[in-house]
């Protein structure tokens, strides 16, 4: 039993609840996100799809997946394939089917190029 406590006794410090520090996590009030988390104006077609005129890339992908899952648009035989309905066709260049790896690439034209 002493071997057990010697090996696992130090785990208490590893298992202790982590304290959150806003400065350590990078979340500071009033600070805008960077990269794919930065909120930017989007095209009119993506804005009408998402219901917002400004989105981050991550939020746009999340909203697309919510629509796909909510309307059961994944191909049952090949879960990597998305069967586009009329609403998705407006943002995915009119394609009938897209692979899930293509989503970010097809959303890219809806975001302005950074200057």
N, CA, C and O of each residue as an XYZ file, in Angstrom:
460
protein
N       0.819     -1.197      0.000
C       0.000      0.000      0.000
C       0.856      1.251      0.000
O       0.444      2.279     -0.537
N       2.034      1.184      0.589
C       2.890      2.366      0.605
C       3.385      2.688     -0.792
O       3.597      3.853     -1.128
N       3.570      1.660     -1.608
C       3.979      1.904     -2.987
C       2.899      2.631     -3.767
O       3.186      3.476     -4.615
N       1.657      2.292     -3.468
C       0.522      2.937     -4.130
C       0.474      4.425     -3.788
O       0.320      5.259     -4.680
N       0.602      4.761     -2.519
C       0.523      6.165     -2.119
C       1.736      6.943     -2.595
O       1.641      8.140     -2.866
N       2.874      6.272     -2.700
C       4.066      6.954     -3.174
C       3.916      7.300     -4.658
O       4.358      8.363     -5.094
N       3.302      6.416     -5.427
C       3.131      6.650     -6.853
C       2.003      7.646     -7.121
O       2.176      8.591     -7.891
N       0.860      7.437     -6.493
C      -0.308      8.251     -6.775
C      -0.545      9.366     -5.764
O      -1.465     10.164     -5.944
N       0.234      9.441     -4.739
C       0.057     10.472     -3.722
C       0.273     11.871     -4.267
O      -0.372     12.814     -3.808
N       1.164     12.030     -5.237
C       1.438     13.346     -5.810
C       0.383     13.815     -6.786
O       0.446     14.952     -7.255
N      -0.597     12.966     -7.111
C      -1.630     13.333     -8.081
C      -2.574     14.402     -7.560
O      -3.249     15.075     -8.340
N      -2.624     14.558     -6.268
C      -3.550     15.547     -5.714
C      -3.238     16.945     -6.244
O      -4.150     17.733     -6.494
N      -1.981     17.247     -6.410
C      -1.651     18.571     -6.934
C      -2.009     18.665     -8.405
O      -2.383     19.738     -8.877
N      -1.903     17.573     -9.135
C      -2.271     17.585    -10.547
C      -3.781     17.628    -10.724
O      -4.279     18.184    -11.703
N      -4.500     17.050     -9.791
C      -5.944     16.972     -9.893
C      -6.634     18.189     -9.280
O      -7.855     18.314     -9.378
N      -5.877     19.082     -8.651
C      -6.476     20.254     -8.018
C      -7.132     21.132     -9.078
O      -6.693     21.183    -10.227
N      -8.191     21.818     -8.664
C      -8.924     22.664     -9.586
C      -8.034     23.815    -10.057
O      -7.395     24.493     -9.252
N      -8.006     24.016    -11.348
C      -7.195     25.088    -11.921
C      -7.883     26.427    -11.695
O      -9.100     26.542    -11.835
N      -7.111     27.412    -11.352
C      -7.676     28.748    -11.191
C      -7.644     29.433    -12.544
O      -6.690     29.282    -13.308
N      -8.682     30.178    -12.829
C      -8.736     30.886    -14.099
C      -8.231     32.296    -13.897
O      -8.597     32.989    -12.948
N      -7.396     32.687    -14.799
C      -6.834     34.030    -14.771
C      -7.066     34.615    -16.153
O      -6.565     34.079    -17.141
N      -7.808     35.693    -16.238
C      -8.159     36.280    -17.532
C      -6.923     36.661    -18.321
O      -6.904     36.501    -19.542
N      -5.903     37.154    -17.668
C      -4.682     37.547    -18.369
C      -3.944     36.317    -18.898
O      -3.345     36.369    -19.972
N      -3.985     35.219    -18.156
C      -3.289     34.009    -18.574
C      -3.976     33.343    -19.757
O      -3.309     32.779    -20.624
N      -5.297     33.404    -19.798
C      -6.022     32.770    -20.900
C      -6.139     33.665    -22.120
O      -6.569     33.208    -23.180
N      -5.768     34.921    -21.992
C      -5.818     35.828    -23.127
C      -7.156     36.502    -23.294
O      -7.372     37.213    -24.275
N      -8.061     36.291    -22.354
C      -9.384     36.905    -22.441
C      -9.354     38.185    -21.615
O      -9.347     38.144    -20.385
N      -9.338     39.295    -22.293
C      -9.320     40.588    -21.625
C     -10.522     41.376    -22.127
O     -10.793     41.398    -23.328
N     -11.231     42.010    -21.232
C     -12.432     42.756    -21.611
C     -12.092     43.829    -22.634
O     -11.132     44.580    -22.468
N     -12.886     43.892    -23.686
C     -12.690     44.908    -24.705
C     -11.655     44.542    -25.755
O     -11.413     45.328    -26.671
N     -11.040     43.374    -25.650
C     -10.025     42.989    -26.630
C     -10.674     42.123    -27.710
O     -11.411     41.185    -27.406
N     -10.396     42.444    -28.952
C     -10.981     41.745    -30.092
C     -10.214     40.459    -30.352
O      -9.014     40.384    -30.089
N     -10.910     39.432    -30.875
C     -10.269     38.176    -31.208
C      -9.308     38.335    -32.379
O      -9.355     39.321    -33.114
N      -8.442     37.349    -32.536
C      -7.465     37.367    -33.625
C      -7.625     36.111    -34.467
O      -8.189     35.113    -34.019
N      -7.123     36.176    -35.679
C      -7.158     35.011    -36.560
C      -8.574     34.604    -36.917
O      -9.381     35.438    -37.327
N      -8.883     33.306    -36.760
C     -10.220     32.819    -37.122
C     -11.276     33.246    -36.115
O     -12.469     33.074    -36.367
N     -10.864     33.799    -34.981
C     -11.819     34.265    -33.974
C     -12.163     35.738    -34.115
O     -13.003     36.251    -33.377
N     -11.522     36.426    -35.059
C     -11.769     37.846    -35.267
C     -13.103     38.039    -35.990
O     -13.358     37.413    -37.018
N     -13.936     38.900    -35.447
C     -15.233     39.198    -36.052
C     -15.048     40.215    -37.163
O     -14.495     41.294    -36.949
N     -15.521     39.858    -38.365
C     -15.380     40.725    -39.535
C     -16.706     40.772    -40.298
O     -17.534     39.874    -40.143
N     -16.917     41.795    -41.110
C     -18.119     41.826    -41.959
C     -18.068     40.695    -42.987
O     -16.996     40.347    -43.483
N     -19.217     40.131    -43.298
C     -19.281     39.020    -44.250
C     -20.156     39.410    -45.440
O     -20.819     40.447    -45.419
N     -20.152     38.574    -46.472
C     -20.953     38.839    -47.669
C     -22.444     38.812    -47.316
O     -22.843     38.298    -46.271
N     -23.239     39.370    -48.199
C     -24.688     39.437    -47.965
C     -25.314     38.046    -47.926
O     -26.239     37.805    -47.151
N     -24.817     37.127    -48.759
C     -25.396     35.779    -48.773
C     -25.116     35.039    -47.469
O     -26.002     34.374    -46.932
N     -23.896     35.147    -46.961
C     -23.569     34.494    -45.684
C     -24.287     35.189    -44.530
O     -24.706     34.536    -43.574
N     -24.429     36.508    -44.617
C     -25.143     37.249    -43.568
C     -26.612     36.829    -43.510
O     -27.181     36.705    -42.425
N     -27.222     36.613    -44.669
C     -28.628     36.183    -44.668
C     -28.750     34.741    -44.175
O     -29.743     34.390    -43.538
N     -27.767     33.917    -44.458
C     -27.773     32.531    -43.969
C     -27.642     32.490    -42.450
O     -28.395     31.790    -41.773
N     -26.676     33.247    -41.918
C     -26.368     33.201    -40.492
C     -27.257     34.110    -39.660
O     -27.431     33.889    -38.462
N     -27.823     35.134    -40.295
C     -28.640     36.073    -39.549
C     -27.843     37.160    -38.854
O     -28.385     37.889    -38.023
N     -26.558     37.281    -39.184
C     -25.691     38.303    -38.598
C     -24.832     38.900    -39.698
O     -24.422     38.192    -40.618
N     -24.554     40.197    -39.615
C     -23.751     40.844    -40.651
C     -22.259     40.742    -40.383
O     -21.456     40.933    -41.296
N     -21.870     40.443    -39.139
C     -20.459     40.268    -38.794
C     -20.291     38.948    -38.056
O     -21.010     38.660    -37.099
N     -19.333     38.153    -38.515
C     -19.066     36.843    -37.934
C     -17.570     36.583    -37.901
O     -16.808     37.190    -38.653
N     -17.157     35.682    -37.028
C     -15.801     35.152    -37.112
C     -15.871     33.909    -37.997
O     -16.948     33.350    -38.203
N     -14.742     33.485    -38.510
C     -14.735     32.277    -39.349
C     -15.203     31.064    -38.552
O     -15.943     30.223    -39.063
N     -14.770     30.981    -37.306
C     -15.161     29.849    -36.458
C     -16.672     29.834    -36.223
O     -17.296     28.773    -36.250
N     -17.249     30.992    -35.996
C     -18.692     31.082    -35.775
C     -19.453     30.715    -37.045
O     -20.496     30.065    -36.973
N     -18.946     31.120    -38.199
C     -19.604     30.793    -39.464
C     -19.638     29.280    -39.681
O     -20.670     28.726    -40.059
N     -18.513     28.621    -39.443
C     -18.461     27.162    -39.596
C     -19.408     26.503    -38.597
O     -20.095     25.537    -38.930
N     -19.443     27.020    -37.386
C     -20.329     26.475    -36.359
C     -21.793     26.596    -36.774
O     -22.567     25.657    -36.587
N     -22.182     27.744    -37.336
C     -23.566     27.940    -37.769
C     -23.918     27.020    -38.941
O     -25.037     26.514    -39.020
N     -22.963     26.805    -39.847
C     -23.190     25.881    -40.961
C     -23.420     24.477    -40.420
O     -24.339     23.788    -40.863
N     -22.591     24.038    -39.460
C     -22.748     22.699    -38.891
C     -24.046     22.572    -38.106
O     -24.668     21.510    -38.120
N     -24.466     23.629    -37.423
C     -25.752     23.588    -36.726
C     -26.885     23.364    -37.724
O     -27.815     22.602    -37.458
N     -26.800     24.035    -38.877
C     -27.819     23.870    -39.924
C     -27.783     22.448    -40.482
O     -28.830     21.837    -40.695
N     -26.583     21.925    -40.717
C     -26.441     20.573    -41.269
C     -27.007     19.537    -40.305
O     -27.781     18.668    -40.705
N     -26.625     19.630    -39.049
C     -27.093     18.664    -38.054
C     -28.591     18.816    -37.789
O     -29.307     17.824    -37.656
N     -29.063     20.069    -37.712
C     -30.471     20.316    -37.432
C     -31.400     19.830    -38.519
O     -32.539     19.455    -38.241
N     -30.927     19.830    -39.764
C     -31.756     19.399    -40.899
C     -31.362     18.026    -41.431
O     -31.858     17.598    -42.473
N     -30.470     17.333    -40.719
C     -30.044     15.971    -41.077
C     -29.566     15.907    -42.529
O     -30.087     15.127    -43.325
N     -28.583     16.725    -42.862
C     -28.111     16.824    -44.242
C     -26.860     16.000    -44.534
O     -26.338     16.055    -45.647
N     -26.369     15.237    -43.555
C     -25.230     14.373    -43.836
C     -25.713     13.124    -44.568
O     -26.766     12.570    -44.251
N     -24.930     12.693    -45.548
C     -25.247     11.485    -46.296
C     -25.161     10.295    -45.343
O     -24.115     10.095    -44.726
N     -26.221      9.497    -45.200
C     -26.191      8.373    -44.248
C     -25.157      7.300    -44.607
O     -24.610      6.654    -43.714
N     -24.886      7.104    -45.895
C     -23.898      6.101    -46.300
C     -22.472      6.601    -46.117
O     -21.581      5.834    -45.753
N     -22.257      7.895    -46.372
C     -20.922      8.499    -46.255
C     -21.060      9.762    -45.409
O     -21.418     10.820    -45.927
N     -20.781      9.656    -44.117
C     -20.991     10.761    -43.180
C     -20.073     11.953    -43.459
O     -20.284     13.036    -42.913
N     -19.059     11.762    -44.300
C     -18.149     12.855    -44.654
C     -18.726     13.748    -45.746
O     -18.136     14.771    -46.096
N     -19.866     13.363    -46.277
C     -20.477     14.084    -47.386
C     -21.735     14.812    -46.909
O     -22.557     14.249    -46.187
N     -21.868     16.072    -47.324
C     -23.007     16.894    -46.963
C     -23.896     17.056    -48.196
O     -23.418     17.436    -49.266
N     -25.173     16.770    -48.045
C     -26.138     16.969    -49.120
C     -26.740     18.365    -48.914
O     -27.423     18.611    -47.920
N     -26.482     19.264    -49.850
C     -26.877     20.670    -49.688
C     -28.356     20.870    -49.991
O     -28.874     20.383    -50.996
N     -29.022     21.597    -49.099
C     -30.376     22.049    -49.387
C     -30.271     23.425    -50.053
O     -29.168     23.917    -50.292
N     -31.405     24.035    -50.348
C     -31.395     25.322    -51.057
C     -30.653     26.402    -50.278
O     -29.962     27.231    -50.870
N     -30.791     26.396    -48.963
C     -30.141     27.408    -48.132
C     -28.615     27.258    -48.172
O     -27.900     28.259    -48.229
N     -28.110     26.014    -48.140
C     -26.663     25.790    -48.213
C     -26.120     26.067    -49.611
O     -24.985     26.523    -49.756
N     -26.918     25.795    -50.636
C     -26.470     26.032    -52.005
C     -26.152     27.504    -52.243
O     -25.303     27.826    -53.074
N     -26.827     28.404    -51.519
C     -26.570     29.832    -51.709
C     -25.163     30.219    -51.267
O     -24.567     31.128    -51.845
N     -24.627     29.550    -50.263
C     -23.272     29.887    -49.796
C     -22.204     28.939    -50.317
O     -21.015     29.248    -50.240
N     -22.614     27.773    -50.853
C     -21.655     26.786    -51.361
C     -21.630     26.721    -52.883
O     -21.492     25.640    -53.455
N     -21.761     27.859    -53.537
C     -21.620     27.980    -54.989
C     -22.572     27.082    -55.770
O     -22.238     26.653    -56.874
N     -23.741     26.791    -55.229
C     -24.745     26.003    -55.932
C     -24.467     24.517    -56.016
O     -25.141     23.812    -56.766
N     -23.495     24.017    -55.269
C     -23.161     22.587    -55.319
C     -24.234     21.757    -54.640
O     -24.833     22.183    -53.653
N     -24.475     20.548    -55.187
C     -25.454     19.637    -54.609
C     -24.883     18.891    -53.411
O     -25.592     18.638    -52.437
N     -23.594     18.538    -53.482
C     -22.924     17.797    -52.412
C     -21.550     18.402    -52.187
O     -20.875     18.802    -53.136
N     -21.138     18.467    -50.921
C     -19.782     18.911    -50.587
C     -19.227     17.985    -49.509
O     -19.977     17.412    -48.719
N     -17.908     17.850    -49.488
C     -17.250     17.111    -48.423
C     -17.085     18.016    -47.217
O     -17.003     19.237    -47.357
N     -17.035     17.420    -46.029
C     -16.961     18.275    -44.854
C     -15.628     19.011    -44.766
O     -15.531     20.018    -44.064
N     -14.608     18.534    -45.458
C     -13.325     19.242    -45.475
C     -13.359     20.455    -46.406
O     -12.479     21.312    -46.330
N     -14.356     20.539    -47.275
C     -14.479     21.663    -48.207
C     -15.180     22.875    -47.603
O     -15.136     23.960    -48.181
N     -15.816     22.712    -46.466
C     -16.651     23.774    -45.908
C     -15.869     25.061    -45.696
O     -16.320     26.126    -46.118
N     -14.717     24.990    -45.059
C     -13.916     26.197    -44.792
C     -13.473     26.860    -46.089
O     -13.467     28.087    -46.191
N     -13.105     26.056    -47.077
C     -12.674     26.599    -48.367
C     -13.827     27.300    -49.084
O     -13.630     28.353    -49.691
N     -15.018     26.729    -49.017
C     -16.179     27.320    -49.680
C     -16.703     28.553    -48.947
O     -17.369     29.390    -49.556
N     -16.417     28.677    -47.661
C     -16.818     29.860    -46.903
C     -15.837     31.016    -47.094
O     -16.201     32.171    -46.874
N     -14.628     30.729    -47.493
C     -13.575     31.727    -47.609
C     -13.938     32.930    -48.474
O     -13.633     34.054    -48.076
N     -14.577     32.757    -49.643
C     -14.928     33.934    -50.459
C     -15.927     34.882    -49.788
O     -16.067     36.026    -50.218
N     -16.609     34.433    -48.760
C     -17.595     35.263    -48.076
C     -16.959     36.205    -47.052
O     -17.641     37.056    -46.481
N     -15.652     36.052    -46.821
C     -14.938     36.913    -45.883
C     -14.009     37.837    -46.661
O     -13.352     37.396    -47.604
N     -13.943     39.116    -46.280
C     -13.073     40.051    -47.011
C     -11.593     39.735    -46.758
O     -11.219     39.210    -45.709
N     -10.784     40.067    -47.735
C      -9.332     39.912    -47.567
C      -8.848     40.997    -46.611
O      -9.250     42.156    -46.715
N      -7.975     40.606    -45.675
C      -7.448     41.615    -44.732
C      -6.435     42.508    -45.431
O      -5.682     42.059    -46.295
N      -6.429     43.743    -45.054
C      -5.554     44.739    -45.693
C      -4.269     44.853    -44.948
O      -3.402     45.638    -45.329
